[in-house]
Every structure is written in C-alpha cells, then in structure tokens.
Amino acid sequence: MPSLPLTWLDVFSATPLAGNQLAVVHDADGLDDAGMLAFARETTLSETTFVQSPSDVALATYRNRIFWMNGEMPFAGHPSLGTAVAVAARWGERDASYMQETPAGRQAIGVHFTGDRSARASMYQEPAVFGAHPDPQAVAFAAGLQVAALDPAHPPQVVSTGAAHLVVPLLSVEDLAAARADADALDALLTEYACVSLHLAVVDPSAGTADARGLFINPTGLAEDPATGSAVGPLMAHTAAWSGIDALIVTQGVQMGRPSVLDCAIDGDRVTVAGDVVIVAEGTVHLPD
C-alpha cells in the first residue's frame, strides 16, 4: 500500500476555510488512472491533483494530473495554482517559477510565499478559443432564470483558455444570486457544448470588476464551485473582446459562504490568472496497490 505525501489547500483566498479547496498528492508516478479517480471521489472536492514526473524534463517541471469526480480534466485553474504552491512548499522553495504539464499543454506558473503557509501564485493560461453561442432561452432555463436576466448585448458563448466553459453575462447581481439551476437541463446543455461549467457573471468594465458563480454537474448531481480559475480566463477573454479592458478582479463563492478573489489580465495572446493560496493541512495518504 503506497503512502504518499498530501497537501490540502484553499485557493483564491488568503484566509483558511474560504476560497476553493484542493487536495494535492505528491510523488504519484505509481498511481494509475483508476486509483487517482477513486481518491478524487474519496475527497469529494471539486478537484484533486496528482504530481508526477514530466514527459520531458527539458520542457516541464512536473506533470499535473487533475481529477474531478467525473474523471480527468485537461486543465483547471485553482488546481494549477494550488498544486504549484504545494510543490514549492514540499521542495522548500519560497520563490519559484514552474512549467506544469497538462493534457491542454504547458503553463508557466509563479509562486511567492508571503508567510509560513500563505503564498501568491499566478499563471498563464492557453490562448483563448471562442466557440458557439448557445440559445439564450435554453441557457436561461438551465440557470433557472428568465431570459431577460441575460445581457442581450453580450450573449452566452463557449470560450476556452485550456478548458471550455459557457460564459453567461447577466445584467444584475440580484439575477446572479437568484440563479437556481435545473440539473437535467444544465447537464444536457454542458454535454451538448462539451463545457465544464456554466459561468454566470455580472461585469462592471468601468470598475474592472465582476461577480461570478460557477455551476456544474458531478456524479452526485448539481454542484457549485467557489472559485473557477479555468473559467475566469474565458470570462476575461470574452470581456476584453467586447469592452477593450485588459484586467478584471472577479469575486466568486459569496453565495456559498466561501468568498474567493481571482485576478485576471490579458498579456499578449494569453490570459493570466492569479490569487492567494493558503496551506490548511499536510499529511500522508495511504492508497491501495
């Protein structure tokens, strides 16, 4: 039975027990896909990561295998930043620059520790890919909203900066708080457009801020994410395309009681996403052979 180091973190928050939770299993080269998925389901977190050796040490520092309860993800935001902080802590590095390998490609990540167990991390996501515009009526129904709640000037769109999300601009924070997704309709919508989540957002371009919620489906049904780093990249790219602004501070998780703050910006053809990370626990996980 392998005994592997485990780091538990809260991402996009400087305060423990806020932000988005992440479990990181180190030295995971010996684990197979079934074992990683089983442990990800054991944690019941939105994502769990497994640090492995890179395919090519000249091109990447480590391989980051990201699992949610539905299976492996090609890329995700808070698991990328949190894993980098966990790796830096395990390797005893206070300031570090890493290149992580994921199925989506390779992403540069920087880590700077601000305290014994608190750090700031930032990363480059993949160049934005803009996809389909789903029917606003279908999107509104899946979100449990009236179509009048959606911003008619900026219709819903599938956008990816490493993972595809359905970005849905809304008109008011009241509408954002009122969203009550229909699980079956949301599942069908996300499946049809091969998206990870429905990312609802109220954007104030003049202030450079946004309030957001991330809704998705896992094996237990409808779920909500307190912070979705791989979705604020698409939100930033989508917002930049229609507003011209190049930075956003996104607040998410408020309705869940786990407030999160995500900083994102345009840098060339890529989006950068940054946030605070805090280590909550460290230990050992015992997994079956």
N, C-alpha and C positions, 0 to 999 in steps of 0.2 A: 504494500500500500504506500504510494508516494506521499511524502509530507512536503508541502511546498509553501514558501512564504506568501503571505496575504496582506495586502494593504487595503484599508477601507477609507474612502474619502468623500467629502462633499465638494462638489464642483460648482463654480459660478456663485460662490458665497465665501466671505471671509469669516463667517460665523458657523461653528459646528451645528449640525442638525437643521440646516437650511440648504438651499441650493438643490442640486441633483446628486443622488448617491451613486457611488461606483465601488465595485469590488475588483481588485486587480490581483491576479495570481501570477507570481513570478516563476521563472525557470520552468516554463510549461512545455518545453520541446517534446517531452514524452507523452503528452496527453493527446488523445485522438478527438475527432470532432464530436463523437457521441458523448465522451466524457465531459468535454467543455460545455456542450449544450445542457447536459444533465446538471452540472454545477450552476450554470447560469439560471436554470429554473429553480434550483435549490435556494438561491439568494432571493428570488422574486423581485430583484431590482430591474429597472428598465434596461440596463446593460451591465455586463460583466466582461472584463478583458483578461487576456492571457498573453503574457510576454514571452516571445520565442526568439530564437536566433534569426537574423535576416537571411533572405535568399542569397544576397551578395553583400558582404561586409564592406565593400568599397562604395556601395550606394546607399545603404541604410544602417542605422544604429541598432534597431531591433524591429522585429515583426510584431504588430499589434493585432491579435485576433479578437474581434469584437462580437460578442454574442448577446442577443436579447432572447426572450423566451420563445420567439418564433424561429430562431436559427441564427446563423452568422450574418453580420451586416458588412457590406463592402466598406463602409466608412461611417463614422459618427463623431460628433463634436466633443461633448463632455467626456466620453471615454478616451478621446485622444489627449486632451489636456490633462485629465486626471491621471492617465497612465504615465505620461511624461513626468509629472510630479512624483508619482510613486517610484518610478525608475530612478530619478535623481536622488530621492531620499535613500533608497536602497544602496545606491552606488556612492553615497556620501558627497554629492555634488551640489553646491549651493547656487551656482550659476551654470547653466548648461544650454547647449544647442544640440538638438537631436534631429535626425531624419527618420521618421517612422515609415514602415512599410505596411500598407493595407491593400486589399484587393482593388481599391479605387486608384491606387498609385502610391506616390511617396509624398509626405507632407512634412515641411520643416516646422519644428516646434521649439520655442524658447521657454526656459524656466528660470525664475529668480525667486529664491526663498526670502521672505520678508520677516520670518520668525522661525521658531524651532519646528513648527509643524504647519506653517502657513506659507503660501507661495503665490506668485503671479505667473500665469502661463499664457502664451499666445501662439497662434499657429496660422499657417497659410492653408487655405482650402483649395480645391481644384477650380480651374476656370469655369465660370457659370455656363450652364446649358439651359436654354429656355425651351420649354415644351408646350404641350397642349393647353388650351383654355377650356376647361370643362363647363358644362351648362350651369350658369349661376343658380338656377332654380334647384337643380339636383344637389349642388354644394350647400345651399341654404338649408334644404331639407335634412341632409346628413348632419349638419351642425345644429339642428334644432332651432333655426332662426327663420324669420321672414326674409324674403329676398331683398326687401327694402333695407335690411341691415347691412348688406354688402355695398361696398363703394362702387358705384356704376362707372366711374371714370377709370378705375383700375381693376379690371375683372380678375377672378381667380386664375392662377396659372401654375402649371407644373414647372418647377425650377430645381436644378441640381447644382451643387458645388462639391460633389462627391457622392451624395445620396439624394434621391428625388423626394421632394416634399411638395404638397399642394399649398401654395401661398394664397391666403384669402384676406385681402384688406377689408376692414369693416369701418363703419362711419363713426362709432362711438364706443367708449369704454363700457357704457351701460349694455350695449349689444354684446360686447365681448364677455362680460360677466354673465349674461343671460343665456349663453350658448349651452345647450343640453343635447349632446349628440345622440342620434339614433344609431345604435351599434350595428344593426344589419345594414342600414343604408351607408354608413361610414365604411364598413368592411367592403361592401361592393364597390364603392367609389375609389377607395385606395387600391383595391385589387385591379380595377379596370385601368387605372393610370399608373400602376406599379410605383406607388408612393409609400413612404414610410409613415407620414403623418399628415394630418390636416392642421396647418399652421395659421391660426387666426391672429390678425394683428391690426391695431389702430396706430397709424403712423402720423406723427407731427413733424413734417420735414423742416418747418421753421425752427423748431427746438432741437431737432436731431435726436428725437426720442421715439420709442414705440413701446406699447404694451401688447403682450402676446400670450397666447395659450397654444399648447401642442396636444392634439388628440390623436390616439392611435388605437389599434386593436392588437391584443396579445391573446394567448391561449385561454385566459380567464375572461376575456370579453373587452369591453370598453375601458381604456386607460388614459391617464393624462400625465404629461411629462412636465416636471417643474422647471426644466431648462433644456432647450434643444439646440445645441451648438451647430449641428448639421443643418438645421432649419433656418437659423438666423443668417447664415451665409446666403442662402437663396433669398431670404427676405431683404437683405442688404442689396444684393444684386438687382432684385426686382424694383426696389425703391429707387436705387440710383438710376435705373433706366428711365423712370418717368419723372423723377424730381430733380435729378442732377446732383443731389447731395452725396457726399462720399464717406459719411460716418453716421452711425446710429448707436445709441445706448438703449438696449432692449431690456425691459423688465418682464419677467415671466414667473409663474408659480405662485402668484399672490393669492389666487382663489384656492389654492391647495394648502396654504399656510407654510409654504417653503419658498419664500421670495428669493429670486435669483436675478443677477445683473450680468448681462452679456454685452461686451463692447465689440463692435464690428466696424470695419472700414474697407474701402476699396484701395488696393495697391496694385496698379497696373491692370493685368487681366485677372487678378485673383482677389478674393476676399480674405481679410484677416479677422480672426475671432479671438478674443482674449477675455480673461476673467480670473477671479481669485479662486484658490483651491485650498482646502484645509484637510489635513490628515486626521481622521477620527479614531482609527484603531489600526493596530498592526498585530499580526499573529501568524498562525500556521494552519493550513487546511490539509486534511487527510482524505485523500481520494482513492477510490478502488483502482486496482491494477487494470 
